Structure formats: C-alpha cells, structure tokens
C-alpha cells in the first residue's frame, strides 16, 4: 500500500489513577523528524516513544503532543526536614543572644520557614506508567497510520490517472513524428520545384535533406525511455511500500526526457503535447512529494 506523509492521530487512555492523551500530526519531510512535547515527568520514556513511532513511519516531520493528568490523591507526601529546622532554631537563638531580644519562635512559626516541610512526589510504577503511555501512543499511531493510508490511496489513484494522460501524450508524439517528416519532405519538394520550375529535381538531394532533418528532430529514444519510466512508476505504485524517494527519482528522469522532446520539436501540435506532458509530470512530482 501507499502511504502519505501527512496524517493525524488522537487517542486517550484514562483510569482512576491517570489520564494520558496523545495527539500527533505529520507533514512532508525528506527524512524522519520526530518532535515530542510532553511533561518532564514522562521524558524518561522518550527513547521508547521514538522507537514506537519508527515502527509506523519512515519519513515525515511528525509532531507529537502528550498530556498527563495524575488523579492519585496520595501521590504526594509531606516530609519533615528535621536538620533544617534545627539550623533555623540554632541561628534564631544566636540572633536573640547577640541582639538581646526575646526568642519568640514557636512551632507554628518554625513550620512556615522554607524547606522545613516539603511535598515530595511518591515514586510511580514505571512499568505501569509505560504500559498506559504505550497504549495511548499505539492508539494514536493506528489512527495516524489509517489517515495516511487513506490519503496515500487517493494520491495513488490521482497519479495513475495522470500517468494515463501522460502515456496518451507520448503516443501522440510518437505517431506524429513520421507525419512531421513526410510534411517536411512535401514542403521541401514543393519549394524546390517552385525555385527550379521546369528543371529536374534531384530526389537524392531532397532525400538527404529530409534525412538530416529527421535525425535532428528524432525523439525515438526519449519516447522509449518515457514509456519505460511511466510503466515503472505504475509498477512501483502497485507494489507499494516506502517508495517516495524512488518515485521522485523516476519523475526527474521523465522531466528530463520531456524537456529534450520539447527542445527538438519544430511542430506546433507536438510542442503543445510536450508542454501538456511536462505539466502532468510536474503535477505528478508534486503529488509524489507527499508519498512516504
């Protein structure tokens, strides 16, 4: 199957302890570029997250947004820092003696001093947390992948139609080529006949000029290569997989052949078809940029 590099996915995992929401979106990129925005608490799992994404995507700029809510009421505990409290008492006692003032420190006052009491987050079961993260990411990745497959199939259908149009243009140019040479021969014979009037016409000289002209405008090789490239593109699309780079290379080769045909053309109808051919090739190249 063909996958687009653009897509979107969303999934949420929620239970009595926590809620994890994962959203991801992707756009075209030459390589795989993964950007993850998440709470610092989850940064420990970043390498595992990236490995999971690589199972689903080979190219594209993927932005992932992860939100985390902890519903555990006892997730934090109060810690009494005894040593810090002793330090406060020792220094306040020194201050009272040094300045001859009453030491009125009470427990209620001391407890409000910085760091005497602190809230500490309790350790979380990493295996359980990763299971929830993985479940949320996998759900989002499935939706993300489905959207890319759907768009990829639409791209494939559109490119196939354009390839059919391109093949018709190539066939027209191929059929038109001998007609152009025959028309040139007739025009040349008529012109020479008008100039020489009653004198005899050297048919061998006419034939020689026609041969030189035919060689100059000959596009047989370009037509053969173009047909081969069009068929190769069709086969590659049908085979599926990560074929974006390969298709882009083939499209560049098709564009080169079309340019050569256009530069050799001296016939208006052939030039028009060559322009149509180039236009379709450019459209195909634009669509290929979206394929993984």
NUKEFI-923484 format. One line per field, with one value per residue (C-alpha): residue in one letter; residue number from 1; x, z, y. Coordinates in steps of 0.1 Angstrom, whole numbers, always signed. Layout:
code: [a	...]
pos: [NUM	...]
east: [X	...]
up: [Z	...]
north: [Y	...]
***
This chain:
code: [x	x	x	x	x	x	x	x	x	x	x	x	x	x	x	x	x	x	x	x	x	x	x	x	x	x	x	x	x	x	x	x	x	x	x	x	x	x	x	x	x	x	x	x	x	x	x	x	x	x	x	x	x	x	x	x	x	x	x	x	x	x	x	x	x	x	x	x	x	x	x	x	x	x	x	x	x	x	x	x	x	x	x	x	x	x	x	x	x	x	x	x	x	x	x	x	x	x	x	x	x	x	x	x	x	x	x	x	x	x	x	x	x	x	x	x	x	x	x	x	x	x	x	x	x	x	x	x	x	x	x	x	x	x	x	x	x	x	x	x	x	x	x	x	x	x	x	x	x	x	x	x	x	x	x	x	x	x	x	x	x	x	x	x	x	x	x	x	x	x	x	x	x	x	x	x	x	x	x	x	x	x	x	x	x	x	x	x	x	x	x	x	x	x	x	x	x	x	x	x	x	x	x	x	x	x	x	x	x	x	x	x	x	x	x	x	x	x	x	x	x	x	x	x	x	x	x	x	x	x	x	x	x	x	x	x	x	x	x	x	x	x	x	x	x	x	x	x	x	x	x	x	x	x	x	x	x	x	x	x	x	x	x	x	x	x	x	x	x	x	x	x	x	x	x	x	x	x	x	x	x	x	x	x	x	x	x	x	x	x	x	x]
pos: [1	2	3	4	5	6	7	8	9	10	11	12	13	14	15	16	17	18	19	20	21	22	23	24	25	26	27	28	29	30	31	32	33	34	35	36	37	38	39	40	41	42	43	44	45	46	47	48	49	50	51	52	53	54	55	56	57	58	59	60	61	62	63	64	65	66	67	68	69	70	71	72	73	74	75	76	77	78	79	80	81	82	83	84	85	86	87	88	89	90	91	92	93	94	95	96	97	98	99	100	101	102	103	104	105	106	107	108	109	110	111	112	113	114	115	116	117	118	119	120	121	122	123	124	125	126	127	128	129	130	131	132	133	134	135	136	137	138	139	140	141	142	143	144	145	146	147	148	149	150	151	152	153	154	155	156	157	158	159	160	161	162	163	164	165	166	167	168	169	170	171	172	173	174	175	176	177	178	179	180	181	182	183	184	185	186	187	188	189	190	191	192	193	194	195	196	197	198	199	200	201	202	203	204	205	206	207	208	209	210	211	212	213	214	215	216	217	218	219	220	221	222	223	224	225	226	227	228	229	230	231	232	233	234	235	236	237	238	239	240	241	242	243	244	245	246	247	248	249	250	251	252	253	254	255	256	257	258	259	260	261	262	263	264	265	266	267	268	269	270	271	272	273	274	275	276	277	278	279	280	281	282	283	284	285	286	287	288	289	290	291	292]
east: [+0	+10	+12	+11	+35	+7	-17	-33	-39	-55	-61	-68	-62	-80	-85	-89	-52	-43	-53	-29	-38	-17	-21	+1	+3	+27	+38	+62	+99	+129	+138	+120	+119	+101	+94	+77	+62	+54	+56	+90	+78	+75	+108	+124	+104	+113	+137	+109	+84	+107	+112	+75	+69	+96	+75	+48	+67	+98	+97	+80	+80	+60	+49	+36	+18	+13	-6	-6	-30	-25	-56	-39	-48	-18	+7	+25	+37	+47	+83	+96	+132	+145	+180	+168	+145	+175	+195	+167	+165	+202	+206	+175	+189	+222	+203	+184	+216	+235	+209	+195	+159	+133	+134	+97	+100	+70	+62	+36	+62	+90	+69	+63	+100	+112	+121	+110	+80	+81	+58	+75	+61	+60	+76	+55	+55	+74	+62	+26	+30	+48	+20	-5	+17	+23	-14	-22	+5	-4	-40	-30	-5	-32	-55	-25	-15	-50	-53	-20	-30	-63	-47	-19	-45	-61	-27	-21	-54	-47	-11	-24	-48	-21	+2	-26	-28	+10	+11	-15	+7	+37	+18	+6	+41	+53	+25	+30	+68	+67	+39	+61	+89	+66	+51	+86	+95	+65	+71	+107	+99	+73	+97	+125	+100	+89	+125	+137	+104	+109	+143	+145	+146	+174	+154	+186	+194	+158	+161	+194	+179	+149	+172	+192	+160	+146	+178	+176	+140	+142	+128	+126	+150	+132	+98	+111	+126	+94	+72	+96	+95	+57	+54	+80	+60	+28	+46	+61	+28	+12	+40	+36	+58	+82	+86	+86	+123	+123	+92	+108	+139	+118	+98	+130	+141	+107	+110	+144	+131	+101	+125	+145	+114	+103	+137	+138	+102	+96	+59	+33	+10	+39	+51	+17	+16	+51	+40	+10	+33	+56	+27	+14	+49	+52	+18	+29	+62	+42	+20	+50	+64	+36	+44	+64]
up: [+0	-5	+25	+25	+48	+61	+87	+121	+151	+186	+214	+252	+280	+313	+345	+382	+386	+355	+321	+291	+259	+227	+196	+165	+131	+103	+72	+43	+51	+34	+64	+96	+121	+153	+178	+211	+235	+269	+307	+322	+342	+310	+294	+308	+281	+252	+236	+238	+223	+193	+187	+187	+162	+138	+136	+118	+99	+77	+66	+75	+101	+130	+159	+190	+219	+251	+281	+315	+344	+377	+397	+426	+458	+478	+450	+472	+508	+534	+545	+577	+573	+609	+602	+585	+615	+639	+618	+620	+658	+663	+643	+658	+693	+683	+670	+702	+724	+701	+700	+735	+722	+731	+712	+704	+679	+682	+663	+642	+631	+626	+604	+579	+573	+538	+534	+570	+554	+518	+495	+477	+448	+455	+431	+403	+389	+357	+341	+347	+335	+303	+296	+297	+276	+250	+249	+242	+216	+198	+196	+182	+158	+145	+137	+123	+101	+88	+78	+59	+41	+31	+17	+1	-18	-30	-42	-59	-78	-89	-100	-120	-139	-147	-159	-183	-197	-200	-219	-244	-249	-256	-280	-299	-302	-314	-340	-351	-357	-391	-402	-395	-416	-445	-443	-444	-474	-493	-484	-494	-527	-534	-526	-546	-575	-574	-575	-603	-622	-653	-643	-630	-592	-576	-555	-538	-526	-513	-495	-480	-466	-452	-436	-419	-407	-394	-375	-359	-346	-338	-303	-306	-277	-255	-262	-254	-221	-212	-218	-196	-168	-169	-166	-139	-119	-123	-112	-82	-71	-73	-53	-26	+5	+12	-25	-23	-30	-59	-75	-71	-90	-118	-121	-125	-153	-170	-168	-185	-214	-218	-219	-246	-267	-264	-274	-305	-316	-346	-349	-331	-322	-309	-288	-273	-264	-250	-228	-216	-208	-188	-170	-159	-149	-126	-111	-105	-89	-65	-55	-51	-26	-3	-5	+22]
north: [+0	+36	+60	+97	+116	+138	+125	+130	+107	+111	+87	+89	+64	+71	+52	+60	+69	+89	+102	+103	+120	+117	+138	+136	+152	+150	+169	+162	+160	+145	+124	+112	+141	+133	+161	+152	+177	+162	+168	+165	+135	+114	+124	+91	+72	+94	+68	+41	+66	+73	+36	+30	+58	+44	+12	+31	+59	+60	+97	+129	+156	+143	+164	+146	+162	+143	+155	+138	+141	+122	+115	+98	+116	+103	+109	+134	+130	+156	+154	+170	+182	+179	+191	+223	+230	+226	+251	+276	+272	+275	+307	+323	+316	+332	+362	+365	+364	+387	+414	+408	+403	+377	+345	+340	+312	+288	+256	+274	+299	+275	+252	+280	+285	+274	+237	+227	+209	+199	+180	+151	+132	+95	+71	+59	+24	+29	-3	+5	+41	+30	+5	+33	+56	+29	+21	+58	+62	+29	+41	+74	+58	+34	+64	+83	+54	+49	+85	+83	+51	+66	+97	+76	+56	+88	+100	+67	+70	+106	+98	+67	+89	+115	+87	+76	+111	+113	+80	+93	+124	+102	+80	+111	+125	+90	+88	+124	+121	+103	+127	+157	+142	+135	+170	+184	+164	+176	+212	+209	+193	+220	+248	+234	+228	+264	+276	+253	+254	+233	+219	+184	+178	+159	+134	+121	+157	+160	+127	+137	+169	+151	+125	+153	+169	+136	+129	+164	+161	+123	+116	+78	+72	+98	+82	+47	+59	+79	+49	+28	+54	+57	+19	+18	+44	+24	-8	+10	+24	-10	-26	-1	+4	+33	+43	+81	+86	+61	+78	+112	+100	+85	+117	+137	+114	+118	+156	+154	+134	+157	+187	+171	+164	+199	+213	+192	+199	+221	+212	+232	+203	+183	+212	+216	+179	+181	+211	+191	+162	+184	+199	+165	+154	+184	+176	+140	+153	+175	+145	+123	+147	+136	+99	+83]
***
